[in-house]
């Protein structure tokens, strides 16, 4: 675990789903940095990508593009 860096470092992530023959991009170039002890709130309208973002951060899904580093682990 990297104690000196940020707890969470999300860099330029994107997530695209295939919906039949078309692609649906639900996240595009999302970046955020969160330090230890910091509190973060993710808000937005229904369908804006909140659950997708949290699923990516939790490692339940992989981003189409970009990196997610949590406590020094990608």
Phi and psi restraints in degrees (range 20) as a CNS / XPLOR table:
assign (resid 1 and name C) (resid 2 and name N)
       (resid 2 and name CA) (resid 2 and name C) 1.0 -90.7 20.0 2
assign (resid 2 and name N) (resid 2 and name CA)
       (resid 2 and name C) (resid 3 and name N) 1.0 106.7 20.0 2
assign (resid 2 and name C) (resid 3 and name N)
       (resid 3 and name CA) (resid 3 and name C) 1.0 -78.6 20.0 2
assign (resid 3 and name N) (resid 3 and name CA)
       (resid 3 and name C) (resid 4 and name N) 1.0 -21.1 20.0 2
assign (resid 3 and name C) (resid 4 and name N)
       (resid 4 and name CA) (resid 4 and name C) 1.0 -89.5 20.0 2
assign (resid 4 and name N) (resid 4 and name CA)
       (resid 4 and name C) (resid 5 and name N) 1.0 -24.7 20.0 2
assign (resid 4 and name C) (resid 5 and name N)
       (resid 5 and name CA) (resid 5 and name C) 1.0 -90.4 20.0 2
assign (resid 5 and name N) (resid 5 and name CA)
       (resid 5 and name C) (resid 6 and name N) 1.0 -177.6 20.0 2
assign (resid 5 and name C) (resid 6 and name N)
       (resid 6 and name CA) (resid 6 and name C) 1.0 -66.7 20.0 2
assign (resid 6 and name N) (resid 6 and name CA)
       (resid 6 and name C) (resid 7 and name N) 1.0 154.3 20.0 2
assign (resid 6 and name C) (resid 7 and name N)
       (resid 7 and name CA) (resid 7 and name C) 1.0 -69.5 20.0 2
assign (resid 7 and name N) (resid 7 and name CA)
       (resid 7 and name C) (resid 8 and name N) 1.0 -41.0 20.0 2
assign (resid 7 and name C) (resid 8 and name N)
       (resid 8 and name CA) (resid 8 and name C) 1.0 -135.1 20.0 2
assign (resid 8 and name N) (resid 8 and name CA)
       (resid 8 and name C) (resid 9 and name N) 1.0 128.1 20.0 2
assign (resid 8 and name C) (resid 9 and name N)
       (resid 9 and name CA) (resid 9 and name C) 1.0 -133.2 20.0 2
assign (resid 9 and name N) (resid 9 and name CA)
       (resid 9 and name C) (resid 10 and name N) 1.0 104.9 20.0 2
assign (resid 9 and name C) (resid 10 and name N)
       (resid 10 and name CA) (resid 10 and name C) 1.0 -105.9 20.0 2
assign (resid 10 and name N) (resid 10 and name CA)
       (resid 10 and name C) (resid 11 and name N) 1.0 121.7 20.0 2
assign (resid 10 and name C) (resid 11 and name N)
       (resid 11 and name CA) (resid 11 and name C) 1.0 -123.4 20.0 2
assign (resid 11 and name N) (resid 11 and name CA)
       (resid 11 and name C) (resid 12 and name N) 1.0 114.6 20.0 2
assign (resid 11 and name C) (resid 12 and name N)
       (resid 12 and name CA) (resid 12 and name C) 1.0 49.4 20.0 2
assign (resid 12 and name N) (resid 12 and name CA)
       (resid 12 and name C) (resid 13 and name N) 1.0 43.1 20.0 2
assign (resid 12 and name C) (resid 13 and name N)
       (resid 13 and name CA) (resid 13 and name C) 1.0 -80.0 20.0 2
assign (resid 13 and name N) (resid 13 and name CA)
       (resid 13 and name C) (resid 14 and name N) 1.0 150.3 20.0 2
assign (resid 13 and name C) (resid 14 and name N)
       (resid 14 and name CA) (resid 14 and name C) 1.0 -138.2 20.0 2
assign (resid 14 and name N) (resid 14 and name CA)
       (resid 14 and name C) (resid 15 and name N) 1.0 150.9 20.0 2
assign (resid 14 and name C) (resid 15 and name N)
       (resid 15 and name CA) (resid 15 and name C) 1.0 -137.9 20.0 2
assign (resid 15 and name N) (resid 15 and name CA)
       (resid 15 and name C) (resid 16 and name N) 1.0 124.7 20.0 2
assign (resid 15 and name C) (resid 16 and name N)
       (resid 16 and name CA) (resid 16 and name C) 1.0 -125.1 20.0 2
assign (resid 16 and name N) (resid 16 and name CA)
       (resid 16 and name C) (resid 17 and name N) 1.0 135.6 20.0 2
assign (resid 16 and name C) (resid 17 and name N)
       (resid 17 and name CA) (resid 17 and name C) 1.0 -113.2 20.0 2
assign (resid 17 and name N) (resid 17 and name CA)
       (resid 17 and name C) (resid 18 and name N) 1.0 146.8 20.0 2
assign (resid 17 and name C) (resid 18 and name N)
       (resid 18 and name CA) (resid 18 and name C) 1.0 -87.5 20.0 2
assign (resid 18 and name N) (resid 18 and name CA)
       (resid 18 and name C) (resid 19 and name N) 1.0 126.3 20.0 2
assign (resid 18 and name C) (resid 19 and name N)
       (resid 19 and name CA) (resid 19 and name C) 1.0 -119.9 20.0 2
assign (resid 19 and name N) (resid 19 and name CA)
       (resid 19 and name C) (resid 20 and name N) 1.0 84.4 20.0 2
assign (resid 19 and name C) (resid 20 and name N)
       (resid 20 and name CA) (resid 20 and name C) 1.0 71.9 20.0 2
assign (resid 20 and name N) (resid 20 and name CA)
       (resid 20 and name C) (resid 21 and name N) 1.0 -130.2 20.0 2
assign (resid 20 and name C) (resid 21 and name N)
       (resid 21 and name CA) (resid 21 and name C) 1.0 -82.7 20.0 2
assign (resid 21 and name N) (resid 21 and name CA)
       (resid 21 and name C) (resid 22 and name N) 1.0 -5.9 20.0 2
assign (resid 21 and name C) (resid 22 and name N)
       (resid 22 and name CA) (resid 22 and name C) 1.0 -108.5 20.0 2
assign (resid 22 and name N) (resid 22 and name CA)
       (resid 22 and name C) (resid 23 and name N) 1.0 157.4 20.0 2
assign (resid 22 and name C) (resid 23 and name N)
       (resid 23 and name CA) (resid 23 and name C) 1.0 -102.4 20.0 2
assign (resid 23 and name N) (resid 23 and name CA)
       (resid 23 and name C) (resid 24 and name N) 1.0 140.0 20.0 2
assign (resid 23 and name C) (resid 24 and name N)
       (resid 24 and name CA) (resid 24 and name C) 1.0 -118.9 20.0 2
assign (resid 24 and name N) (resid 24 and name CA)
       (resid 24 and name C) (resid 25 and name N) 1.0 113.4 20.0 2
assign (resid 24 and name C) (resid 25 and name N)
       (resid 25 and name CA) (resid 25 and name C) 1.0 -91.4 20.0 2
assign (resid 25 and name N) (resid 25 and name CA)
       (resid 25 and name C) (resid 26 and name N) 1.0 117.8 20.0 2
assign (resid 25 and name C) (resid 26 and name N)
       (resid 26 and name CA) (resid 26 and name C) 1.0 -102.4 20.0 2
assign (resid 26 and name N) (resid 26 and name CA)
       (resid 26 and name C) (resid 27 and name N) 1.0 -22.6 20.0 2
assign (resid 26 and name C) (resid 27 and name N)
       (resid 27 and name CA) (resid 27 and name C) 1.0 -132.7 20.0 2
assign (resid 27 and name N) (resid 27 and name CA)
       (resid 27 and name C) (resid 28 and name N) 1.0 137.9 20.0 2
assign (resid 27 and name C) (resid 28 and name N)
       (resid 28 and name CA) (resid 28 and name C) 1.0 -140.0 20.0 2
assign (resid 28 and name N) (resid 28 and name CA)
       (resid 28 and name C) (resid 29 and name N) 1.0 117.6 20.0 2
assign (resid 28 and name C) (resid 29 and name N)
       (resid 29 and name CA) (resid 29 and name C) 1.0 53.1 20.0 2
assign (resid 29 and name N) (resid 29 and name CA)
       (resid 29 and name C) (resid 30 and name N) 1.0 50.8 20.0 2
assign (resid 29 and name C) (resid 30 and name N)
       (resid 30 and name CA) (resid 30 and name C) 1.0 -89.2 20.0 2
assign (resid 30 and name N) (resid 30 and name CA)
       (resid 30 and name C) (resid 31 and name N) 1.0 128.4 20.0 2
assign (resid 30 and name C) (resid 31 and name N)
       (resid 31 and name CA) (resid 31 and name C) 1.0 -134.9 20.0 2
assign (resid 31 and name N) (resid 31 and name CA)
       (resid 31 and name C) (resid 32 and name N) 1.0 143.6 20.0 2
assign (resid 31 and name C) (resid 32 and name N)
       (resid 32 and name CA) (resid 32 and name C) 1.0 -161.2 20.0 2
assign (resid 32 and name N) (resid 32 and name CA)
       (resid 32 and name C) (resid 33 and name N) 1.0 152.3 20.0 2
assign (resid 32 and name C) (resid 33 and name N)
       (resid 33 and name CA) (resid 33 and name C) 1.0 -128.9 20.0 2
assign (resid 33 and name N) (resid 33 and name CA)
       (resid 33 and name C) (resid 34 and name N) 1.0 132.2 20.0 2
assign (resid 33 and name C) (resid 34 and name N)
       (resid 34 and name CA) (resid 34 and name C) 1.0 -127.8 20.0 2
assign (resid 34 and name N) (resid 34 and name CA)
       (resid 34 and name C) (resid 35 and name N) 1.0 127.3 20.0 2
assign (resid 34 and name C) (resid 35 and name N)
       (resid 35 and name CA) (resid 35 and name C) 1.0 -91.9 20.0 2
assign (resid 35 and name N) (resid 35 and name CA)
       (resid 35 and name C) (resid 36 and name N) 1.0 161.9 20.0 2
assign (resid 35 and name C) (resid 36 and name N)
       (resid 36 and name CA) (resid 36 and name C) 1.0 -59.3 20.0 2
assign (resid 36 and name N) (resid 36 and name CA)
       (resid 36 and name C) (resid 37 and name N) 1.0 137.9 20.0 2
assign (resid 36 and name C) (resid 37 and name N)
       (resid 37 and name CA) (resid 37 and name C) 1.0 83.4 20.0 2
assign (resid 37 and name N) (resid 37 and name CA)
       (resid 37 and name C) (resid 38 and name N) 1.0 -8.6 20.0 2
assign (resid 37 and name C) (resid 38 and name N)
       (resid 38 and name CA) (resid 38 and name C) 1.0 -82.5 20.0 2
assign (resid 38 and name N) (resid 38 and name CA)
       (resid 38 and name C) (resid 39 and name N) 1.0 146.6 20.0 2
assign (resid 38 and name C) (resid 39 and name N)
       (resid 39 and name CA) (resid 39 and name C) 1.0 -109.7 20.0 2
assign (resid 39 and name N) (resid 39 and name CA)
       (resid 39 and name C) (resid 40 and name N) 1.0 134.3 20.0 2
assign (resid 39 and name C) (resid 40 and name N)
       (resid 40 and name CA) (resid 40 and name C) 1.0 -127.3 20.0 2
assign (resid 40 and name N) (resid 40 and name CA)
       (resid 40 and name C) (resid 41 and name N) 1.0 137.0 20.0 2
assign (resid 40 and name C) (resid 41 and name N)
       (resid 41 and name CA) (resid 41 and name C) 1.0 -118.7 20.0 2
assign (resid 41 and name N) (resid 41 and name CA)
       (resid 41 and name C) (resid 42 and name N) 1.0 131.2 20.0 2
assign (resid 41 and name C) (resid 42 and name N)
       (resid 42 and name CA) (resid 42 and name C) 1.0 -110.7 20.0 2
assign (resid 42 and name N) (resid 42 and name CA)
       (resid 42 and name C) (resid 43 and name N) 1.0 114.9 20.0 2
assign (resid 42 and name C) (resid 43 and name N)
       (resid 43 and name CA) (resid 43 and name C) 1.0 -125.3 20.0 2
assign (resid 43 and name N) (resid 43 and name CA)
       (resid 43 and name C) (resid 44 and name N) 1.0 161.8 20.0 2
assign (resid 43 and name C) (resid 44 and name N)
       (resid 44 and name CA) (resid 44 and name C) 1.0 162.6 20.0 2
assign (resid 44 and name N) (resid 44 and name CA)
       (resid 44 and name C) (resid 45 and name N) 1.0 169.7 20.0 2
assign (resid 44 and name C) (resid 45 and name N)
       (resid 45 and name CA) (resid 45 and name C) 1.0 -68.5 20.0 2
assign (resid 45 and name N) (resid 45 and name CA)
       (resid 45 and name C) (resid 46 and name N) 1.0 161.2 20.0 2
assign (resid 45 and name C) (resid 46 and name N)
       (resid 46 and name CA) (resid 46 and name C) 1.0 -57.3 20.0 2
assign (resid 46 and name N) (resid 46 and name CA)
       (resid 46 and name C) (resid 47 and name N) 1.0 131.9 20.0 2
assign (resid 46 and name C) (resid 47 and name N)
       (resid 47 and name CA) (resid 47 and name C) 1.0 86.2 20.0 2
assign (resid 47 and name N) (resid 47 and name CA)
       (resid 47 and name C) (resid 48 and name N) 1.0 7.8 20.0 2
assign (resid 47 and name C) (resid 48 and name N)
       (resid 48 and name CA) (resid 48 and name C) 1.0 -87.3 20.0 2
assign (resid 48 and name N) (resid 48 and name CA)
       (resid 48 and name C) (resid 49 and name N) 1.0 -5.9 20.0 2
assign (resid 48 and name C) (resid 49 and name N)
       (resid 49 and name CA) (resid 49 and name C) 1.0 107.2 20.0 2
assign (resid 49 and name N) (resid 49 and name CA)
       (resid 49 and name C) (resid 50 and name N) 1.0 9.7 20.0 2
assign (resid 49 and name C) (resid 50 and name N)
       (resid 50 and name CA) (resid 50 and name C) 1.0 -60.0 20.0 2
assign (resid 50 and name N) (resid 50 and name CA)
       (resid 50 and name C) (resid 51 and name N) 1.0 -50.7 20.0 2
assign (resid 50 and name C) (resid 51 and name N)
       (resid 51 and name CA) (resid 51 and name C) 1.0 -65.9 20.0 2
assign (resid 51 and name N) (resid 51 and name CA)
       (resid 51 and name C) (resid 52 and name N) 1.0 -39.0 20.0 2
assign (resid 51 and name C) (resid 52 and name N)
       (resid 52 and name CA) (resid 52 and name C) 1.0 -61.6 20.0 2
assign (resid 52 and name N) (resid 52 and name CA)
       (resid 52 and name C) (resid 53 and name N) 1.0 -44.9 20.0 2
assign (resid 52 and name C) (resid 53 and name N)
       (resid 53 and name CA) (resid 53 and name C) 1.0 -59.5 20.0 2
assign (resid 53 and name N) (resid 53 and name CA)
       (resid 53 and name C) (resid 54 and name N) 1.0 -47.5 20.0 2
assign (resid 53 and name C) (resid 54 and name N)
       (resid 54 and name CA) (resid 54 and name C) 1.0 -65.5 20.0 2
assign (resid 54 and name N) (resid 54 and name CA)
       (resid 54 and name C) (resid 55 and name N) 1.0 -35.7 20.0 2
assign (resid 54 and name C) (resid 55 and name N)
       (resid 55 and name CA) (resid 55 and name C) 1.0 -64.4 20.0 2
assign (resid 55 and name N) (resid 55 and name CA)
       (resid 55 and name C) (resid 56 and name N) 1.0 -38.0 20.0 2
assign (resid 55 and name C) (resid 56 and name N)
       (resid 56 and name CA) (resid 56 and name C) 1.0 -68.1 20.0 2
assign (resid 56 and name N) (resid 56 and name CA)
       (resid 56 and name C) (resid 57 and name N) 1.0 -45.3 20.0 2
assign (resid 56 and name C) (resid 57 and name N)
       (resid 57 and name CA) (resid 57 and name C) 1.0 -62.0 20.0 2
assign (resid 57 and name N) (resid 57 and name CA)
       (resid 57 and name C) (resid 58 and name N) 1.0 -39.0 20.0 2
assign (resid 57 and name C) (resid 58 and name N)
       (resid 58 and name CA) (resid 58 and name C) 1.0 -74.6 20.0 2
assign (resid 58 and name N) (resid 58 and name CA)
       (resid 58 and name C) (resid 59 and name N) 1.0 -10.5 20.0 2
assign (resid 58 and name C) (resid 59 and name N)
       (resid 59 and name CA) (resid 59 and name C) 1.0 83.0 20.0 2
assign (resid 59 and name N) (resid 59 and name CA)
       (resid 59 and name C) (resid 60 and name N) 1.0 13.7 20.0 2
assign (resid 59 and name C) (resid 60 and name N)
       (resid 60 and name CA) (resid 60 and name C) 1.0 -79.4 20.0 2
assign (resid 60 and name N) (resid 60 and name CA)
       (resid 60 and name C) (resid 61 and name N) 1.0 -16.6 20.0 2
assign (resid 60 and name C) (resid 61 and name N)
       (resid 61 and name CA) (resid 61 and name C) 1.0 -146.9 20.0 2
assign (resid 61 and name N) (resid 61 and name CA)
       (resid 61 and name C) (resid 62 and name N) 1.0 163.6 20.0 2
assign (resid 61 and name C) (resid 62 and name N)
       (resid 62 and name CA) (resid 62 and name C) 1.0 -108.7 20.0 2
assign (resid 62 and name N) (resid 62 and name CA)
       (resid 62 and name C) (resid 63 and name N) 1.0 141.6 20.0 2
assign (resid 62 and name C) (resid 63 and name N)
       (resid 63 and name CA) (resid 63 and name C) 1.0 -70.4 20.0 2
assign (resid 63 and name N) (resid 63 and name CA)
       (resid 63 and name C) (resid 64 and name N) 1.0 152.1 20.0 2
assign (resid 63 and name C) (resid 64 and name N)
       (resid 64 and name CA) (resid 64 and name C) 1.0 -68.6 20.0 2
assign (resid 64 and name N) (resid 64 and name CA)
       (resid 64 and name C) (resid 65 and name N) 1.0 -34.5 20.0 2
assign (resid 64 and name C) (resid 65 and name N)
       (resid 65 and name CA) (resid 65 and name C) 1.0 -151.3 20.0 2
assign (resid 65 and name N) (resid 65 and name CA)
       (resid 65 and name C) (resid 66 and name N) 1.0 152.6 20.0 2
assign (resid 65 and name C) (resid 66 and name N)
       (resid 66 and name CA) (resid 66 and name C) 1.0 100.7 20.0 2
assign (resid 66 and name N) (resid 66 and name CA)
       (resid 66 and name C) (resid 67 and name N) 1.0 -179.7 20.0 2
assign (resid 66 and name C) (resid 67 and name N)
       (resid 67 and name CA) (resid 67 and name C) 1.0 -131.9 20.0 2
assign (resid 67 and name N) (resid 67 and name CA)
       (resid 67 and name C) (resid 68 and name N) 1.0 149.8 20.0 2
assign (resid 67 and name C) (resid 68 and name N)
       (resid 68 and name CA) (resid 68 and name C) 1.0 -129.5 20.0 2
assign (resid 68 and name N) (resid 68 and name CA)
       (resid 68 and name C) (resid 69 and name N) 1.0 121.2 20.0 2
assign (resid 68 and name C) (resid 69 and name N)
       (resid 69 and name CA) (resid 69 and name C) 1.0 -118.5 20.0 2
assign (resid 69 and name N) (resid 69 and name CA)
       (resid 69 and name C) (resid 70 and name N) 1.0 122.3 20.0 2
assign (resid 69 and name C) (resid 70 and name N)
       (resid 70 and name CA) (resid 70 and name C) 1.0 -121.5 20.0 2
assign (resid 70 and name N) (resid 70 and name CA)
       (resid 70 and name C) (resid 71 and name N) 1.0 116.2 20.0 2
assign (resid 70 and name C) (resid 71 and name N)
       (resid 71 and name CA) (resid 71 and name C) 1.0 54.6 20.0 2
assign (resid 71 and name N) (resid 71 and name CA)
       (resid 71 and name C) (resid 72 and name N) 1.0 35.3 20.0 2
assign (resid 71 and name C) (resid 72 and name N)
       (resid 72 and name CA) (resid 72 and name C) 1.0 90.4 20.0 2
assign (resid 72 and name N) (resid 72 and name CA)
       (resid 72 and name C) (resid 73 and name N) 1.0 -1.1 20.0 2
assign (resid 72 and name C) (resid 73 and name N)
       (resid 73 and name CA) (resid 73 and name C) 1.0 -113.3 20.0 2
assign (resid 73 and name N) (resid 73 and name CA)
       (resid 73 and name C) (resid 74 and name N) 1.0 129.3 20.0 2
